[in-house]
Amino acid sequence: MVVEEATVFECQGENLIGIIHRPQVPEDVGVLVVVGGPQYRVGSHRQFLLLARYLADSGIAVMRFDYRGMGDSGGLLREFETIDDDICAAIDHFSVAVPPVKRIVIWGLCDASSAALFYAHTDSRVAGLVLLNPWVRTAQGEAEAYVKQYYVSRLANKAFWFKLLRGKVSLWEAYKSLFGNIWSMFFGNKTTREEGENGLGQASLPDRMFQGLRNFNGGVLIILSGKDLTADEFKNLVSHSRAWQQQLKKKNVTVSELPEANHTFSSHSLRHQVQLCTRDWLMAEYLVKTP
């Protein structure tokens, strides 16, 4: 029997809201779901809730929570790059609330996976990461993904040509958009949107994420959607970087791609594929006892 219980814990003087999914006999590995913004602990299409219930039915305790300024938690809204304290407070609380849990796997979608990479190597309790469509956006990366994926697919789309022949597509606007993205692809600066807003220009977002991955020795599962701009940006980044390629080939890293998935895995079938992929990886990495 699985018990679901609401919980409140503190981070830097603010109350954070979470839900713990507690199996009757929990494994010693638990999953902490970190939300990506703007999002809260239920997830798009109830994905986080359904994932937590699925894993808990397999004996894996799960905690999902809203960090400061998100969902029902107190405090001002925060960027994903500044939630280390929130993740630490959640792990502290999870470990006390479910004593059998000694190892934590952080599960995050989009910029929550980026936040997980920043944090994981700083906390010895974190044994693994599940990263879905990691957010690595730069002006150049976004433009390249648009040029390679969006415009190519548009040219192969019958509906586009039909609209063009009927005069419902502005060739001038399409040209400006394409040229603008090609210019950004080759000449745009590499500063991310978040760095521009926060003045964090010491290294690009992809570089800081790479450092986090390189410094983390636990297991890593990366799940990529086949029909998603964010995932395309990540794949393009890897294709241009030998260092990223070598990192993803390490024994502790597993990469899985779901060709039909969009960014939030918005169908029952896609969500179930993510659930299976996560559970099977957890079982193989941490729970299957070898003779």
N, C-alpha and C positions, 0 to 999 in steps of 0.2 A: 504494500500500500504506500502511495506517495502522498505526503502532506505538503500543501502549499500554504505558506504563511507570509503575510506582510511584515516588514521590519523597518525600523528607523535607526539610523546611526549618524554619527557626527563627523563632519570634515571641516576643519578650520572655522568652527563656530556655527556652521550651517547644518541643518538637518537634511539628510539624504534619505530617499525612499527606495526600498528594494523589495523584491519578492524572492523567497527561498523555496526551492523545490527539493524536498528532503525524502529520499527513498527510505524504506524501513531499515535496510542495512546498506548504508552508503559505501561506495568504494573509497579508497584513499586519494583518488584524483577527483577534483571538482572543477566545474566549468564556471567561469565568471564572464557573463555577457556584458560587454561595454557597448553602449549605444553610439551610433554616429549621428551627428547633428545635421539639420534639426530633426530630432527623433526622440522617442522616449521608450521606456522599457518593454512595451508590448511589441513594437516593431511594425514595419509596413506589412499589411496583410496578416497581422498577428504572428509574424514569423518567429520572433524571439520567444513569445509565449509557447508556441507549438513546439519549437525546438527544445525548450526547457522540459516540457512534459515528456517528449519523446526520449530524451536522454535519461530523465529521472526514472522512467519505466524500465530502463536498462541498468538501473542501480547507480547512476552517476548524479550526484547532487549538483544543482545548478543555482546560481544566484544572478539575477538581472536587476539592474538598478539605474536610477537617473542621477547623473552627476550634477554638480551645482549649476543652477540656472536652467536645468532641463526638466521637462515633465513636471512632476509634483515636488521636486526637491527645491530647497531654498537657495538664496544667493543670486548673483548676477550671472547672466548667460556667459559661458566661457568658450573659447576656441579649443579645438581638440589638442592643440599643442601645450595646453596649460592645465591638464587634468591628472597629472601624476599623483597629486595628493588625494584626489578623489578615488583613483584606482587603488592606491595604497590603503586608504581607509576602508574600502569595500573588501579587500583581501583580509585585512585585520578582522573585520566583523564576520565575514564568511567563515574564517578559520575557527573563531570562537563559537559561532552559532552551530556549526556542524563539526564537532571535534574529530571525527574519523578522517576528515579531509586534511591531508598533509601536503598535497601538491596541487597547484592551481594551473589550469589551462585557460588563458584569456581568449575569448572568441569575439571578433569584431568585424563589422562590415564598413567598407569605405574608409572615412577618416578615423573611425574607431580602430581600424586595423593599424593605421599609421600611429595613433596614440599608443597602441599596444607595443609596437616596435620601439618607440621611444622609451617605454617604461620597463619592459620585460627584463633586460639585462641588468637592471639595478636592484632586482629583488630575487633572492635565491629561492623563494617559495614558488616562483613561476617556473613550471616545468615544461610548458608548451604554449604554442600560439596557433590559433586558427584564424587566418586572414582572408577575408572575402573582398575581392575587387579593391585592393589597396589604393588609397588616394595618393597619387604622386604628381599632382597637377603643376605644370609650369605653362607659361604662355606658348612656348615652343612645342611642348608635348601635346597640349590641347589642339593646337593648329595642325600638327602632323596627323593626329588621330582623325580629325575632321577630313583632311585631304585624302588620307588613305582609305578610310572606311566609309564616311558619309557620302562624299562626292562620287566615289566609284560605285557605291550601291545605288545612288540616284540615277546614274547613267544607265544602269541595268534594269531600272524600274519602269515598267510599261506605263504606269500611271503618270510618271513624270513627263514622258514624251507626249502622252495624250493631253496633259495640261499645257505643255509647251505649244503644241499644234493649235490648241484652242485659244492661245493668247493669255492663258491664266498664270503664266510664269514670266516674270520680268527678267529678260536676259541681262539687262544692265545691273540689276540688283544681284543676280546670281554671279555675274562676273566680278563685281566688287567684293562679294563675300569670298569667292574662291581666291582672288588675288590677295585679299587681306590675310587670309589664312596661310597662303604660300609665303607671303612676306614674313609673317610671324614665325612660321616654321623654320625659316633660315636666318632671320635677323632679329626676332623678338628677344627680349631679355629673359633670363632664366629665373627671375624672381617669381615666387608663387604669390597668389592672391593674399594668402594669410601673412606672408612675410612683408608684403607691401603695407598691409594694414597695421601690423604690429611692430614694424621696424626690425624684424629678425632677418637680417641680411647676411649673417656670417657664413651661411652655407645654404645650398638649395635644399628644398624639402626632400627630393630623391636622395641626395647625398647623406642627409641626416638619417633617413630611413635605412639606407644601406649600412651605415655605421651601427645602427641598432641591431640589424639582422646579423652582421658580422660578429658583434660582441655577445650574441645570445647563443648558448650552447644546447638549449633544449630542442625538442621536436617542433617542427613548423609545418603546418598544412596550409597551402595557398589554394583557394578555390576561385576560379576565374569564369566570368560569364562570357559567352560567345557573342552576345548581342548587346554590348554595353560600351559606351565611350570611355568610362573610367578604366575598365579592364583593358581596353585597347591601348590606352595611354601607358598602362603598366607593361603590357606586352611589347610595345614599341621601345620603351625605355630599356627593357632587358635585351631586346634585339640589337641595340646600339652599344651595349656595355659588356665587355668581356668579364669585368669584375662581377657584375650581377649574374651573368651566365654561370660563372664558376661557383658563385655562392648558392645558386639554386640547384646545382648538381651535387651538393654535399649530401651525405647520407642522412642527415637529420632533417632535410627539407623534402617535402612531397608537394608536387603541383598537380592539381586536378582541374580540368576545364569542362564546363557544361555548355556545349555548343548552342543550345536553344535558349539559354537563360538570359534574361534581362538583368538590370542592375539589382533589383530587389527580389528576384526569384518569385514573381508575382502569381504563379499558378500553384495549385495543390501538388502537381507532379514535380515541379521544380523545387518547391520547398522540401518535399519528401526526399529528393535526390541529395539535397544539402544535409538533411538529417542523417541519411544513411552514410554519406561520405564522412561526416563528422564522427558518428558513432563508431564506424568501422575503423577509422584511423585511431581513435582513442583506444579502442580495444586492442588493436595491433601494437600500438606504441607503448601502452601503459598497463593494460589489464590482462592480456593473454599471458599466462604463466608457461614458460618453456620448461621442459623436463630437465 
